[in-house]
Amino acid sequence: SDKDMYFTLDRDVDSSGNKFVFRKHGTPGFTEIAELDEDGNLQIDGRLTTGLAFTSLDVDNINLDSGTIKFDDTAHNVAGGTLQVKGGSTTAGTTNNIAGGNLDLYGGAGKGTGDGGIIRLLVAPAGSSGSTLNSYIPAVIVSNDFSATFIGSINATSGVSGNLSG
């Protein structure tokens, strides 16, 4: 087409649950590979790839934009959302004693004599009264020389071990 193309679901608005279904023929019958419903929900059974770079991606209030993953900002009178990053868990079932997955955070690798990146955990403590957003400050800095700096006090519930002399 040299012009816009429009596809319409349920043009007379007499029902709900209508969808475009994309299928692959196989044996036996067809296998659904994607579905787009009239509410705009897209479900893909497989990987989503793009040949072009994108600048931003929003999925269920999570935004990936220029190297930052964040929960979308909330309204001025609503507490911010929680973004959880987790290692993979095993599922319940009949097999005993299966380990969960790790969570690895990486600072960027340097090259040659260039240092690798550090890992900083930042928090935004309460500020003075008002409607201005509080500033972020590092709470923990893990350096590429294997040292860790804790800006506040350390509270260990099970003790501390290792070389504590500094």
DSSP file with accessible surface (Angstrom, degrees, kcal/mol):
  #  RESIDUE AA STRUCTURE BP1 BP2  ACC     N-H-->O    O-->H-N    N-H-->O    O-->H-N    TCO  KAPPA ALPHA  PHI   PSI    X-CA   Y-CA   Z-CA
    1    1 A S              0   0  111      0, 0.0     4,-0.1     0, 0.0     0, 0.0   0.000 360.0 360.0 360.0 142.2    0.0    0.0    0.0
    2    2 A D        +     0   0  171      2,-0.1     2,-0.2     0, 0.0     3,-0.0   0.368 360.0  44.2 -95.5   1.6    1.2    3.5   -0.7
    3    3 A K  S    S-     0   0  176      1,-0.1     0, 0.0     0, 0.0     0, 0.0  -0.787 105.0 -61.2-133.5 178.4   -1.2    4.9    1.9
    4    4 A D        -     0   0  127     -2,-0.2     2,-0.4     1,-0.0    -1,-0.1  -0.277  45.7-149.3 -61.4 147.9   -2.2    4.1    5.5
    5    5 A M        -     0   0  120     -4,-0.1     2,-0.4    -3,-0.0    -1,-0.0  -0.976   9.0-162.2-120.9 136.7   -3.9    0.8    6.1
    6    6 A Y        -     0   0  185     -2,-0.4     2,-0.4     2,-0.0    -2,-0.0  -0.970   6.1-167.4-122.3 134.0   -6.5    0.3    8.8
    7    7 A F        -     0   0  147     -2,-0.4     2,-0.4     2,-0.0    -2,-0.0  -0.977  13.9-159.3-116.7 133.4   -7.7   -3.0   10.3
    8    8 A T        -     0   0   79     -2,-0.4     2,-0.4     0, 0.0     3,-0.2  -0.937   8.3-159.7-121.0 134.9  -10.8   -2.9   12.4
    9    9 A L  S    S-     0   0   44     -2,-0.4     4,-0.1     1,-0.2    11,-0.0  -0.921  78.0  -5.8-107.2 135.7  -12.0   -5.3   15.1
   10   10 A D  S >  S-     0   0   24     -2,-0.4     3,-2.0     1,-0.1    -1,-0.2   0.922  71.0-177.6  50.2  57.9  -15.7   -5.3   16.1
   11   11 A R  T 3  S+     0   0  206      1,-0.3    -1,-0.1    -3,-0.2    -2,-0.1   0.837  80.3  47.9 -57.6 -34.5  -16.6   -2.3   14.0
   12   12 A D  T 3  S-     0   0  111      1,-0.0    -1,-0.3     0, 0.0    -2,-0.1   0.403 103.6-132.2 -91.2   4.7  -20.2   -2.3   15.2
   13   13 A V    <   +     0   0  119     -3,-2.0    -2,-0.1     1,-0.1    -3,-0.1   0.857  62.4 135.1  52.2  43.6  -19.1   -2.7   18.9
   14   14 A D        +     0   0  111      2,-0.0     2,-0.3     1,-0.0    -1,-0.1   0.451  65.5  15.5-102.0   0.1  -21.6   -5.5   19.5
   15   15 A S        -     0   0   57     -5,-0.1     2,-0.3     3,-0.0     3,-0.1  -0.943  66.3-130.9-156.2 177.4  -19.3   -7.9   21.4
   16   16 A S  S    S+     0   0  104     -2,-0.3    -6,-0.0     1,-0.1    -2,-0.0  -0.857  74.1  53.6-131.6 169.1  -16.0   -8.1   23.2
   17   17 A G        +     0   0   53     -2,-0.3    -1,-0.1     1,-0.3     2,-0.1   0.586  66.3 151.2  84.4   9.2  -13.0  -10.3   23.2
   18   18 A N        +     0   0   50     -3,-0.1    20,-2.0    19,-0.0     2,-0.3  -0.440  18.5 169.1 -72.4 151.4  -12.4  -10.0   19.4
   19   19 A K  E     -A   37   0A  96     18,-0.2     2,-0.5    -2,-0.1    18,-0.3  -0.993  40.6-115.3-158.0 157.2   -8.8  -10.4   18.3
   20   20 A F  E     -A   36   0A  68     16,-3.2    16,-2.5    -2,-0.3     2,-0.5  -0.877  36.3-162.3 -91.2 130.7   -6.4  -10.9   15.4
   21   21 A V  E     -A   35   0A  51     -2,-0.5     2,-0.5    14,-0.2    14,-0.2  -0.971   7.8-156.9-120.6 129.5   -4.8  -14.3   15.6
   22   22 A F  E     -A   34   0A 108     12,-3.1    11,-3.1    -2,-0.5    12,-1.6  -0.920  20.4-174.7-105.9 126.8   -1.6  -15.1   13.8
   23   23 A R  E     -A   32   0A 155     -2,-0.5     2,-0.4     9,-0.2     9,-0.2  -0.904  22.7-145.1-125.5 153.2   -1.1  -18.9   13.3
   24   24 A K  E     -A   31   0A 126      7,-2.9     7,-2.9    -2,-0.3     2,-0.2  -0.953  27.5-125.6-112.7 131.0    1.6  -21.2   11.9
   25   25 A H  E     +A   30   0A 135     -2,-0.4     2,-0.3     5,-0.2     5,-0.2  -0.551  48.2 139.4 -76.6 137.9    0.4  -24.3   10.1
   26   26 A G        -     0   0   22      3,-3.0     3,-0.3    -2,-0.2    -1,-0.0  -0.849  50.2 -42.1-155.4-166.9    1.8  -27.5   11.4
   27   27 A T  S    S+     0   0  147      1,-0.3     3,-0.0    -2,-0.3     2,-0.0  -0.971 123.6  20.8-117.4 121.0    1.0  -31.0   12.2
   28   28 A P  S    S-     0   0  124      0, 0.0    -1,-0.3     0, 0.0     0, 0.0   0.602 128.7 -60.6 -88.7 143.6   -1.7  -31.4   13.5
   29   29 A G  S    S-     0   0   38     -3,-0.3    -3,-3.0    -4,-0.1     2,-0.3  -0.202  88.1 -25.2  67.6-144.0   -3.5  -28.2   12.6
   30   30 A F  E     -A   25   0A 120     -5,-0.2     2,-0.5    -3,-0.0    -5,-0.2  -0.770  43.5-149.0-111.3 152.3   -2.4  -24.7   13.5
   31   31 A T  E     -A   24   0A  76     -7,-2.9    -7,-2.9    -2,-0.3     2,-0.3  -0.979  23.6-126.4-118.6 126.2   -0.2  -23.3   16.3
   32   32 A E  E     +A   23   0A  61     -2,-0.5    -9,-0.2    -9,-0.2     3,-0.1  -0.539  31.7 171.1 -70.7 131.3   -1.0  -19.8   17.5
   33   33 A I  E     +     0   0A  70    -11,-3.1    12,-2.5     1,-0.4     2,-0.3   0.610  63.4   3.4-115.0 -20.3    2.1  -17.6   17.4
   34   34 A A  E     -AB  22  44A  15    -12,-1.6   -12,-3.1    10,-0.2    -1,-0.4  -0.983  55.4-165.5-161.6 157.3    0.7  -14.1   18.2
   35   35 A E  E     -AB  21  43A  34      8,-2.2     8,-2.6    -2,-0.3     2,-0.5  -0.991   4.2-168.3-149.5 134.8   -2.6  -12.4   19.1
   36   36 A L  E     -AB  20  42A  63    -16,-2.5   -16,-3.2    -2,-0.3     6,-0.2  -0.982  18.6-158.3-124.0 116.3   -3.7   -8.8   19.2
   37   37 A D  E >   -A   19   0A  34      4,-2.3     3,-2.2    -2,-0.5   -18,-0.2  -0.461  32.6-102.6 -95.3 171.0   -7.0   -8.1   21.0
   38   38 A E  T 3  S+     0   0   64    -20,-2.0   -19,-0.1     1,-0.3   -29,-0.1   0.630 118.9  61.9 -69.4 -10.9   -9.4   -5.2   20.6
   39   39 A D  T 3  S-     0   0  128    -21,-0.2    -1,-0.3     2,-0.1   -20,-0.1   0.434 121.4-104.6 -89.8  -0.6   -8.1   -3.7   23.8
   40   40 A G  S <  S+     0   0   55     -3,-2.2     2,-0.4     1,-0.3    -2,-0.1   0.551  71.1 146.5  91.5   8.4   -4.6   -3.3   22.3
   41   41 A N        -     0   0   99     -4,-0.0    -4,-2.3     2,-0.0     2,-0.5  -0.675  30.9-161.1 -81.7 129.4   -3.0   -6.2   24.2
   42   42 A L  E     -B   36   0A 105     -2,-0.4     2,-0.5    -6,-0.2    -6,-0.2  -0.944   7.2-173.4-113.8 126.0   -0.4   -8.0   22.1
   43   43 A Q  E     -B   35   0A  68     -8,-2.6    -8,-2.2    -2,-0.5     2,-0.4  -0.980   3.9-170.3-120.0 127.8    0.7  -11.5   23.2
   44   44 A I  E     -B   34   0A  64     -2,-0.5     2,-1.1   -10,-0.2   -10,-0.2  -0.977  17.3-152.3-122.4 128.6    3.6  -13.2   21.3
   45   45 A D  S    S+     0   0   91    -12,-2.5     2,-0.3    -2,-0.4    -2,-0.0  -0.750  78.3  20.6 -96.9  84.8    4.6  -16.8   21.7
   46   46 A G  S    S-     0   0   60     -2,-1.1     2,-0.2     2,-0.0    -2,-0.1  -0.933 106.3 -34.7 147.5-168.1    8.3  -16.4   20.9
   47   47 A R        -     0   0  229     -2,-0.3     2,-0.6     1,-0.0    -2,-0.1  -0.558  43.6-139.1 -87.5 148.5   10.9  -13.7   20.9
   48   48 A L        +     0   0  137     -2,-0.2     2,-0.3    -4,-0.1    -1,-0.0  -0.927  32.0 170.0-104.0 118.2   10.3  -10.1   20.0
   49   49 A T        -     0   0  118     -2,-0.6     2,-0.4     2,-0.0     0, 0.0  -0.921  16.9-160.0-126.7 156.1   13.2   -8.7   17.9
   50   50 A T        -     0   0   91     -2,-0.3     4,-0.1     1,-0.1    -2,-0.0  -0.992  18.6-149.0-136.0 145.0   13.6   -5.5   16.0
   51   51 A G  S    S+     0   0   84     -2,-0.4     2,-0.3     2,-0.1    -1,-0.1   0.572  85.1  61.1 -85.3 -10.7   16.0   -4.6   13.1
   52   52 A L  S    S-     0   0  141      0, 0.0     2,-0.2     0, 0.0    -2,-0.0  -0.865  89.8-109.0-116.5 151.8   16.1   -1.0   14.3
   53   53 A A        -     0   0  107     -2,-0.3     2,-0.3     2,-0.0    -2,-0.1  -0.517  32.8-152.2 -73.7 141.5   17.3    0.6   17.5
   54   54 A F        -     0   0  108     -2,-0.2     3,-0.1     1,-0.1    -4,-0.0  -0.870  11.3-150.3-114.0 153.3   14.5    1.9   19.7
   55   55 A T  S    S+     0   0  114     -2,-0.3    11,-0.9     1,-0.3     2,-0.3   0.711  77.6  13.9 -94.5 -22.8   14.8    4.8   22.1
   56   56 A S  E     -C   65   0B  47      9,-0.2     2,-0.4    10,-0.1    -1,-0.3  -0.992  54.5-170.6-154.6 144.7   12.2    3.8   24.7
   57   57 A L  E     -C   64   0B  71      7,-2.1     7,-2.8    -2,-0.3     2,-0.5  -0.990   7.3-164.9-138.6 125.4   10.1    0.7   25.6
   58   58 A D  E     +C   63   0B  92     -2,-0.4     2,-0.4     5,-0.2     5,-0.2  -0.964  12.2 170.5-112.9 127.0    7.2    0.7   28.1
   59   59 A V  E >  S-C   62   0B  81      3,-2.9     3,-2.0    -2,-0.5    -2,-0.0  -0.957  71.2 -29.8-137.0 114.8    5.9   -2.5   29.4
   60   60 A D  T 3  S-     0   0  149     -2,-0.4     3,-0.1     1,-0.3    -1,-0.1   0.894 126.3 -43.2  45.2  56.3    3.4   -2.6   32.3
   61   61 A N  T 3  S+     0   0   95      1,-0.2    11,-3.5    10,-0.1     2,-0.5   0.531 115.5 115.8  70.6   6.1    4.7    0.7   34.0
   62   62 A I  E <   -CD  59  71B  51     -3,-2.0    -3,-2.9     9,-0.2     2,-0.4  -0.931  49.5-161.5-105.9 130.4    8.3   -0.4   33.4
   63   63 A N  E     -CD  58  70B  18      7,-3.3     7,-2.3    -2,-0.5     2,-0.6  -0.936  13.5-165.4-118.0 131.6   10.3    1.9   31.1
   64   64 A L  E     +CD  57  69B  66     -7,-2.8    -7,-2.1    -2,-0.4     2,-0.4  -0.975  26.7 159.8-111.2 114.9   13.5    1.1   29.3
   65   65 A D  E >   -CD  56  68B  67      3,-2.5     3,-1.4    -2,-0.6    -9,-0.2  -0.928  61.8 -29.8-146.6 114.2   15.0    4.3   28.0
   66   66 A S  T 3  S-     0   0  105    -11,-0.9     3,-0.1    -2,-0.4   -10,-0.1   0.878 126.9 -38.6  49.4  49.5   18.6    5.1   27.0
   67   67 A G  T 3  S+     0   0   78      1,-0.2     2,-0.4     0, 0.0    -1,-0.3   0.547 116.6 108.2  84.6   6.3   20.3    2.7   29.4
   68   68 A T  E <   -D   65   0B  78     -3,-1.4    -3,-2.5     2,-0.0     2,-0.5  -0.967  48.0-164.5-119.6 130.9   17.9    3.2   32.4
   69   69 A I  E     +D   64   0B 111     -2,-0.4     2,-0.3    -5,-0.2    -5,-0.2  -0.964  28.9 153.9-108.6 124.3   15.3    0.8   33.6
   70   70 A K  E     -D   63   0B  73     -7,-2.3    -7,-3.3    -2,-0.5     2,-0.3  -0.988  48.6-107.3-148.5 156.4   12.7    2.4   35.9
   71   71 A F  E     -D   62   0B  55     -2,-0.3    -9,-0.2    -9,-0.2   -10,-0.1  -0.681  56.1 -98.3 -77.4 135.8    9.2    2.1   37.1
   72   72 A D        -     0   0   48    -11,-3.5     9,-0.5    -2,-0.3    -1,-0.1  -0.233  44.2 -97.2 -56.6 146.5    7.1    4.9   35.5
   73   73 A D        -     0   0  135      7,-0.1     2,-0.2     1,-0.1    -1,-0.1  -0.305  40.6-137.9 -61.4 148.0    6.6    8.0   37.7
   74   74 A T        -     0   0   56      1,-0.2     6,-0.1     4,-0.2    -1,-0.1  -0.491  33.1 -71.9-100.7 176.0    3.3    8.1   39.5
   75   75 A A    >   -     0   0   55     -2,-0.2     3,-2.0     4,-0.1    -1,-0.2  -0.204  52.5-101.4 -62.8 160.0    0.8   11.0   40.0
   76   76 A H  T 3  S+     0   0  187      1,-0.3    -1,-0.1    -3,-0.1    -2,-0.0   0.718 122.0  44.5 -59.8 -21.5    1.9   13.7   42.4
   77   77 A N  T 3  S+     0   0  122      2,-0.1     2,-0.4     0, 0.0    -1,-0.3   0.136  99.8  82.7-111.2  19.6   -0.3   12.4   45.2
   78   78 A V  S <  S-     0   0   82     -3,-2.0    -4,-0.2     3,-0.0     3,-0.1  -0.981  82.2-111.5-127.2 134.8    0.6    8.6   44.8
   79   79 A A        -     0   0   90     -2,-0.4    -4,-0.1     1,-0.1    -2,-0.1  -0.292  46.8 -94.5 -59.8 147.4    3.6    6.8   46.3
   80   80 A G        -     0   0   61      1,-0.1    -1,-0.1    -6,-0.1    -7,-0.1  -0.212  43.6-104.3 -62.9 154.5    6.2    5.7   43.7
   81   81 A G        -     0   0   34     -9,-0.5     2,-0.5    -3,-0.1   -10,-0.2  -0.358  30.0-113.3 -79.1 160.6    5.9    2.1   42.4
   82   82 A T        -     0   0  108     -2,-0.1     2,-0.6     2,-0.0    -1,-0.1  -0.833  21.7-159.4 -97.8 126.8    8.3   -0.7   43.4
   83   83 A L        -     0   0   69     -2,-0.5     2,-0.5   -12,-0.1   -12,-0.0  -0.935  11.2-164.3-104.6 121.0   10.7   -2.1   40.8
   84   84 A Q        -     0   0  123     -2,-0.6     2,-0.5     2,-0.0    -2,-0.0  -0.913   9.7-168.6-109.0 134.6   11.9   -5.6   41.7
   85   85 A V        +     0   0   98     -2,-0.5     2,-0.4    18,-0.0    -2,-0.0  -0.990  21.8 174.1-118.9 120.8   14.9   -7.2   40.0
   86   86 A K        -     0   0  154     -2,-0.5     2,-0.1    16,-0.0    16,-0.1  -0.952  33.9-121.8-131.4 148.4   15.2  -10.9   40.9
   87   87 A G        -     0   0   24     -2,-0.4    16,-0.2    14,-0.2     2,-0.1  -0.438  56.3 -82.0 -74.0 159.5   17.2  -13.9   40.1
   88   88 A G        -     0   0   54     14,-0.4    13,-4.3    -2,-0.1     2,-0.3  -0.410  43.0-147.7 -70.5 139.3   15.1  -16.8   38.7
   89   89 A S        -     0   0  108     11,-0.2     2,-0.1    -2,-0.1    11,-0.1  -0.731  15.0-120.1 -99.8 153.5   13.3  -19.1   41.1
   90   90 A T        -     0   0   74     -2,-0.3     2,-0.3     8,-0.2    -1,-0.1  -0.380  36.0-111.3 -78.4 168.2   12.6  -22.8   40.6
   91   91 A T        -     0   0  123     -2,-0.1    -1,-0.1     1,-0.1     2,-0.0  -0.707  28.7 -98.5-102.6 158.0    8.9  -23.8   40.7
   92   92 A A        +     0   0  105     -2,-0.3     2,-0.3     2,-0.1    -1,-0.1  -0.341  68.2 108.8 -66.3 154.2    7.1  -25.9   43.2
   93   93 A G  S    S-     0   0   65      2,-0.1    -1,-0.0     1,-0.0     0, 0.0  -0.984  79.7 -55.3 166.6-156.0    6.7  -29.5   42.4
   94   94 A T  S    S+     0   0  137     -2,-0.3     2,-0.5     2,-0.1    -2,-0.1   0.555  96.6  95.0 -96.2  -6.9    7.9  -33.0   43.3
   95   95 A T        -     0   0  104      1,-0.0     3,-0.3     3,-0.0     2,-0.2  -0.736  65.7-144.9 -89.2 129.3   11.6  -32.5   42.9
   96   96 A N        +     0   0  123     -2,-0.5    -2,-0.1     1,-0.2    -1,-0.0  -0.527  63.4  15.7 -89.7 156.2   13.4  -31.6   46.2
   97   97 A N        +     0   0  162      1,-0.2     2,-0.5    -2,-0.2    -1,-0.2   0.884  69.0 160.8  59.2  54.9   16.4  -29.4   46.9
   98   98 A I        -     0   0   90     -3,-0.3    -8,-0.2     1,-0.0    -1,-0.2  -0.921  34.8-126.4-109.1 128.9   16.7  -27.3   43.7
   99   99 A A        -     0   0   89     -2,-0.5     2,-0.1     1,-0.1    -1,-0.0  -0.345  17.6-124.3 -73.4 152.6   18.7  -24.0   43.9
  100  100 A G        -     0   0   51      1,-0.1   -11,-0.2   -11,-0.1     2,-0.1  -0.431  35.8 -91.1 -86.0 168.7   17.4  -20.6   42.9
  101  101 A G        -     0   0   46    -13,-4.3   -14,-0.2    -2,-0.1    -1,-0.1  -0.396  38.2-114.3 -81.6 158.3   19.2  -18.4   40.3
  102  102 A N        -     0   0  135     -2,-0.1     2,-0.5   -16,-0.1   -14,-0.4  -0.417  13.1-135.7 -83.3 163.3   21.7  -15.7   41.2
  103  103 A L        -     0   0   92    -16,-0.2     2,-0.5    -2,-0.1   -16,-0.1  -0.981  24.8-170.0-119.2 113.8   21.4  -12.0   40.7
  104  104 A D        -     0   0   99     -2,-0.5     2,-0.5     2,-0.0    -2,-0.0  -0.921   7.8-167.2-109.1 129.3   24.5  -10.5   39.2
  105  105 A L        -     0   0  106     -2,-0.5     2,-0.4    14,-0.0    14,-0.0  -0.969  12.7-160.7-113.0 131.7   25.1   -6.8   38.9
  106  106 A Y        -     0   0  192     -2,-0.5     2,-0.3    12,-0.0    12,-0.1  -0.931  14.9-149.0-118.5 132.3   28.0   -5.7   36.7
  107  107 A G        -     0   0   29     -2,-0.4    12,-0.1    10,-0.3    11,-0.1  -0.640  50.5 -86.6 -79.9 153.8   30.0   -2.4   36.5
  108  108 A G        -     0   0   54     -2,-0.3     9,-3.9    10,-0.3     2,-0.3  -0.346  44.8-113.3 -65.3 142.3   31.1   -1.8   33.0
  109  109 A A        -     0   0  101      7,-0.2     7,-0.1     1,-0.1    -1,-0.1  -0.570  26.5-145.6 -77.7 135.6   34.4   -3.4   32.0
  110  110 A G        -     0   0   41     -2,-0.3     2,-0.4     4,-0.2     6,-0.1  -0.272  13.4-125.0 -84.5-178.0   37.4   -1.1   31.2
  111  111 A K    >   -     0   0  190      4,-0.2     3,-2.4    -2,-0.1     2,-0.1  -0.993  64.3 -25.8-133.7 139.3   40.0   -1.8   28.6
  112  112 A G  T 3  S-     0   0   80     -2,-0.4    -2,-0.1     1,-0.3     0, 0.0  -0.375 134.6 -12.0  61.7-127.1   43.8   -1.9   29.0
  113  113 A T  T 3  S+     0   0  149     -2,-0.1     2,-0.3     2,-0.1    -1,-0.3   0.423 108.6 116.6 -87.1   4.3   44.7    0.2   32.0
  114  114 A G    <   -     0   0   40     -3,-2.4    -4,-0.2     1,-0.1     2,-0.0  -0.557  68.9-119.1 -75.0 130.9   41.3    1.7   32.2
  115  115 A D        -     0   0  131     -2,-0.3    -4,-0.2    -5,-0.1     2,-0.1  -0.319  23.0-116.5 -65.8 151.2   39.4    0.9   35.3
  116  116 A G        -     0   0   25     -6,-0.1    28,-0.3     1,-0.1    -7,-0.2  -0.408  42.9 -86.8 -77.7 163.8   36.1   -1.0   35.3
  117  117 A G        -     0   0   40     -9,-3.9   -10,-0.3    -2,-0.1     2,-0.1  -0.314  38.8-126.5 -72.4 155.4   33.0    0.8   36.5
  118  118 A I        -     0   0   76    -12,-0.1     2,-0.5    -3,-0.1   -10,-0.3  -0.455  16.1-122.0 -92.3 170.0   31.9    0.8   40.1
  119  119 A I  E     -E  142   0C  46     23,-2.5    23,-3.3    -2,-0.1     2,-0.4  -0.978  28.7-172.0-115.5 124.4   28.5   -0.3   41.5
  120  120 A R  E     -E  141   0C 135     -2,-0.5     2,-0.6    21,-0.2    21,-0.2  -0.965  14.7-157.3-118.8 134.2   26.6    2.3   43.5
  121  121 A L  E     -E  140   0C  88     19,-2.8    18,-3.6    -2,-0.4    19,-1.6  -0.958  23.1-165.6-105.8 117.8   23.4    1.8   45.4
  122  122 A L  E     -E  138   0C  72     -2,-0.6     2,-0.3    16,-0.3    14,-0.1  -0.814  11.1-175.9-110.4 147.5   21.6    5.1   45.8
  123  123 A V  E     -E  137   0C  75     14,-2.5    14,-2.8    -2,-0.3    -2,-0.0  -0.884  23.3-135.0-131.6 164.7   18.8    6.2   48.1
  124  124 A A        -     0   0   45     -2,-0.3    12,-0.2    12,-0.2    10,-0.1  -0.821  26.9-161.2-123.2  89.4   16.8    9.4   48.4
  125  125 A P        -     0   0   65      0, 0.0    10,-0.1     0, 0.0    -2,-0.0  -0.234  37.0 -76.7 -67.1 163.2   16.5   10.2   52.1
  126  126 A A        -     0   0   96      8,-0.1     2,-0.1     1,-0.1     3,-0.1  -0.244  52.0-166.6 -58.9 142.9   13.8   12.6   53.4
  127  127 A G        -     0   0   49      1,-0.3     2,-0.1     5,-0.1     3,-0.1  -0.220  37.5 -51.7-109.1-155.5   14.5   16.2   52.8
  128  128 A S  S    S-     0   0  113      1,-0.2    -1,-0.3    -2,-0.1     4,-0.2  -0.398  75.9 -74.6 -79.5 163.8   12.9   19.4   54.1
  129  129 A S  S    S+     0   0  130     -2,-0.1     2,-0.3    -3,-0.1    -1,-0.2  -0.233  87.5  76.9 -58.9 140.7    9.1   19.8   54.0
  130  130 A G  S    S-     0   0   66     -3,-0.1    -3,-0.1     1,-0.1     0, 0.0  -0.918  85.9 -79.0 149.7-171.4    7.7   20.6   50.5
  131  131 A S  S    S+     0   0  125     -2,-0.3     2,-0.3     2,-0.1    -1,-0.1   0.270  82.8 111.7-111.2  10.4    6.8   19.3   47.1
  132  132 A T  S    S-     0   0  123     -4,-0.2    -5,-0.1     1,-0.1     2,-0.0  -0.655  75.8-105.7 -85.1 140.7   10.3   19.1   45.6
  133  133 A L        -     0   0  164     -2,-0.3     2,-0.1     1,-0.1    -1,-0.1  -0.363  37.6-113.8 -64.0 141.2   11.7   15.6   44.9
  134  134 A N        -     0   0   71    -10,-0.1     2,-0.2     1,-0.1    -1,-0.1  -0.411  33.4-106.4 -73.5 154.2   14.5   14.6   47.3
  135  135 A S        -     0   0   96    -10,-0.1     2,-0.3    -2,-0.1    -1,-0.1  -0.509  26.4-120.8 -83.9 149.0   18.0   14.1   46.0
  136  136 A Y        -     0   0  173     -2,-0.2   -12,-0.2   -12,-0.2    -1,-0.1  -0.666  30.9-179.9 -85.6 140.9   19.7   10.8   45.5
  137  137 A I  E     -E  123   0C  78    -14,-2.8   -14,-2.5    -2,-0.3     2,-0.2  -0.985  34.9-100.4-136.3 149.3   22.9   10.0   47.4
  138  138 A P  E     +E  122   0C  38      0, 0.0   -16,-0.3     0, 0.0     3,-0.1  -0.487  32.8 177.7 -67.9 134.4   25.1    6.9   47.3
  139  139 A A  E    S+     0   0C  29    -18,-3.6    12,-2.8     1,-0.4    13,-0.5   0.725  74.0  18.2-101.3 -36.4   24.5    4.6   50.3
  140  140 A V  E     -EF 121 150C  26    -19,-1.6   -19,-2.8    10,-0.2     2,-0.5  -0.999  63.9-168.9-138.2 134.7   26.9    1.8   49.2
  141  141 A I  E     -EF 120 149C  38      8,-2.5     8,-3.0    -2,-0.4     2,-0.6  -0.989   4.5-164.1-125.3 120.9   29.8    2.0   46.7
  142  142 A V  E     -EF 119 148C  59    -23,-3.3   -23,-2.5    -2,-0.5     6,-0.2  -0.934  19.8-154.6-103.7 115.2   31.5   -1.2   45.5
  143  143 A S    >   -     0   0   30      4,-2.8     3,-1.5    -2,-0.6   -26,-0.1  -0.465  26.8-113.7 -91.4 164.0   34.8   -0.2   43.9
  144  144 A N  T 3  S+     0   0   65    -28,-0.3    -1,-0.1     1,-0.3   -28,-0.1   0.505 113.2  67.8 -76.5  -0.8   36.7   -2.1   41.2
  145  145 A D  T 3  S-     0   0  101      2,-0.2    -1,-0.3     0, 0.0     3,-0.1   0.173 120.7-105.6 -97.6  15.0   39.6   -2.6   43.8
  146  146 A F  S <  S+     0   0  199     -3,-1.5     2,-0.2     1,-0.3    -2,-0.1   0.512  81.5 128.1  76.2   7.1   37.2   -5.0   45.7
  147  147 A S        -     0   0   47      2,-0.0    -4,-2.8    -5,-0.0     2,-0.4  -0.601  44.6-153.8 -90.0 156.4   36.6   -2.4   48.5
  148  148 A A  E     -F  142   0C  51     -6,-0.2     2,-0.5    -2,-0.2    -6,-0.2  -0.999   0.6-156.6-130.5 135.1   33.1   -1.4   49.6
  149  149 A T  E     -F  141   0C  68     -8,-3.0    -8,-2.5    -2,-0.4     2,-0.6  -0.962   2.5-163.1-114.3 124.7   32.2    1.9   51.2
  150  150 A F  E     -F  140   0C 101     -2,-0.5   -10,-0.2   -10,-0.2     4,-0.1  -0.940   5.2-160.8-106.0 119.6   29.0    2.2   53.3
  151  151 A I  S    S+     0   0   94    -12,-2.8    -1,-0.1    -2,-0.6   -11,-0.1   0.883  76.6  36.6 -70.4 -38.0   28.0    5.8   53.8
  152  152 A G  S    S-     0   0   55    -13,-0.5    -2,-0.1     1,-0.2     2,-0.1  -0.260 107.5 -64.3 -98.6-168.6   25.8    5.0   56.9
  153  153 A S        -     0   0  103     -2,-0.1     2,-0.5     1,-0.1    -1,-0.2  -0.381  46.3-123.8 -77.0 158.2   26.3    2.5   59.7
  154  154 A I        -     0   0  104     -4,-0.1     2,-0.6    -2,-0.1    -1,-0.1  -0.914  19.9-166.9-106.0 124.5   26.4   -1.2   59.1
  155  155 A N        -     0   0  144     -2,-0.5     2,-0.6     4,-0.0    -2,-0.0  -0.947   6.9-172.7-112.5 109.5   23.9   -3.3   61.1
  156  156 A A        -     0   0   50     -2,-0.6     3,-0.4     1,-0.1     4,-0.1  -0.908  12.6-171.4-106.8 121.6   24.8   -7.0   60.9
  157  157 A T  S    S+     0   0  143     -2,-0.6    -1,-0.1     1,-0.2     3,-0.1   0.698  88.9  36.0 -84.4 -17.2   22.3   -9.4   62.4
  158  158 A S  S    S-     0   0  118      1,-0.4    -1,-0.2     0, 0.0     2,-0.0   0.116 118.3 -96.9-122.1  18.8   24.5  -12.5   62.1
  159  159 A G        -     0   0   57     -3,-0.4    -1,-0.4     1,-0.0     2,-0.4  -0.129  34.1 -96.1  91.7 169.8   27.9  -11.1   62.8
  160  160 A V        -     0   0   86     -4,-0.1     2,-0.3    -3,-0.1     4,-0.1  -0.990  37.4-177.8-128.8 136.2   30.7   -9.8   60.5
  161  161 A S        +     0   0  113     -2,-0.4     2,-0.2     2,-0.1    -2,-0.0  -0.846  35.7  52.9-130.1 168.3   33.7  -11.9   59.4
  162  162 A G  S    S-     0   0   65     -2,-0.3     2,-0.9     2,-0.0    -2,-0.1  -0.564  99.6 -20.7 105.7-170.8   36.8  -11.3   57.3
  163  163 A N        +     0   0  129     -2,-0.2     3,-0.3     1,-0.2    -2,-0.1  -0.645  59.1 166.3 -77.7 104.3   39.6   -8.7   57.4
  164  164 A L        +     0   0  124     -2,-0.9    -1,-0.2     1,-0.2    -2,-0.0   0.345  52.9  91.4-102.0   7.1   38.0   -5.8   59.3
  165  165 A S              0   0  108      1,-0.1    -1,-0.2     0, 0.0    -2,-0.1   0.665 360.0 360.0 -79.0 -15.8   41.3   -4.0   59.9
  166  166 A G              0   0  106     -3,-0.3    -1,-0.1     0, 0.0    -2,-0.1   0.434 360.0 360.0  90.4 360.0   40.9   -1.9   56.7
